[in-house]
Amino acid sequence: MAVKYLDLLKTVVNLPTAPFCEGAVVAFIRDFVAARPALSLRADRFGNLLVRYRPVGRGARVKRPVLFAAHMDHPGFVATRMIDGRHCEASFRGWVKAEYFQTAKVRFYSGDRWVRGKIARVIRKKPARVSRATASARSFRDQEPPDSVVVRYAAAVAPGSPGMWDFPDAQIRGTQLHARACDDLAGLAGILCAIDELCRKRARVPFMAFFTRAEEVGFGGALAAVADKTVPRQAIVVAVECSKAVTGVALGGGPVLRVGDKASVFTPAATAYCQVAAEELAGRDRSFVFQRKLMDGGTCESTAYCHYGYDATGICLPLGNYHNMDEKTGRVGPEFIDVGDFQNLVKWFVALAEAPAKQPYDERHPGLDARLDALLMQHRPGLLRTAASVSARSVRR
């Protein structure tokens, strides 16, 4: 992998973020776009960012461009008030099992610096009145995260400061990158690396990237964007995630073509389009590998896009310690991804962005079409030849 892309990955996953507190990530993307003349950026009224790449000069005419989507937040804390000189109350936004909070170390980004602390008390959510429709969820009450926590600090923290689990900046350990937050900052970094590569080579095909807010609390930014029509309807949406490595998916086995998630199956034609691009890439680059899987360890924005009528699918990086939950130790831990998977993710994005110029999106699977047509031609004559004799025979009992 180019050193500059590994450096960009490390920089992005080190940024402080939490749902509704994505300012550091937004600022980084704005600076990234400003440094590249072929890019433009528009923020919608909810703070989501739409980035467009337009070729310099005469580019290819594309009816259905690819749009890569990633979210800018990660499950985390937001400081709400200082209780006294050493203690702060902070809300938690996102999902992590309650058992991981007790006495855990955290850090908040306040006044352009990290302030470290330790959870002194967990404030559980008040039991809500449970309707018949949600009664089955009662058994999972112990897995719900707390409403808020009290953190003991060595210094004051400003209200509104984002907080994360207290782990060091990103580190490479063998073939893996370990960080405070890979989900979804590593996916976002993959999009930025691909954009940089496409700008460098002056790609002739227009494409888009869309960065959303508050995904971890229930697709907040994505839902607001589709309701406001921020996302162009003609786009082929490829939502990018870091997803829990479920059975049958291996870190190091390549990025995963995500045919669906815990809630839904994505647009088959969009999934097929990504698969064709991956197969063509693998044919000319022997180092490129990918996986295909129903990743039902969680739900992602592709479900929201599909539900509201977009042609959408997903690609993800297999993730270790999903949402910082180290199931082996029962404590929080850094998330981790495979660096080779990230490298192949960037290659795939570059190929996908350029694909509409070679293979227009027509809601079909070219490879599968050819295979099924060949099977039809192979077996149709035999079926016709034997149909009458099969129908005429009687079965003796």
Number of C-alpha atoms within 10 A of each C-alpha: 11 8 8 10 20 18 10 16 24 22 16 24 25 20 18 25 28 26 25 21 22 21 18 15 21 20 10 14 20 16 10 14 19 13 9 14 12 18 18 15 17 14 15 16 11 15 17 21 25 21 21 19 22 21 19 14 8 9 14 16 12 15 13 19 24 26 24 28 26 28 30 33 28 29 24 26 27 26 24 17 17 17 13 10 12 14 21 24 25 27 19 22 22 19 17 20 16 16 15 18 21 14 14 15 18 22 23 28 22 19 11 7 9 17 18 20 24 21 20 18 15 19 14 14 12 8 8 6 8 11 8 8 7 9 10 10 10 10 8 9 12 12 13 15 21 21 15 20 23 21 25 22 20 12 14 18 27 17 15 18 20 29 28 24 23 20 18 11 15 21 14 15 11 8 12 18 23 24 24 25 30 33 31 24 29 30 30 27 24 28 24 23 24 22 27 17 17 23 19 11 9 15 21 20 23 25 26 25 23 26 24 25 28 23 24 25 17 16 21 17 26 27 17 17 23 17 11 12 11 19 21 16 13 13 18 26 29 29 25 30 27 28 29 21 21 15 9 10 20 17 20 19 17 25 28 28 24 27 22 24 21 13 14 17 19 24 24 16 18 24 26 20 24 23 20 18 22 22 16 11 18 15 11 9 11 8 12 21 20 20 19 17 17 18 27 19 15 12 18 28 29 31 23 20 24 17 14 11 11 22 22 27 30 27 30 29 37 27 23 25 21 24 25 24 19 16 13 8 8 10 16 23 23 24 24 28 26 24 23 20 25 27 21 23 27 23 19 25 26 20 18 25 23 20 20 23 19 10 12 14 19 11 14 15 18 13 13 12 11 11 10 11 10 11 11 12 10 11 10 10 11 10 12 10 10 10 11 10 9 10 8 8 8 7 5 4 3
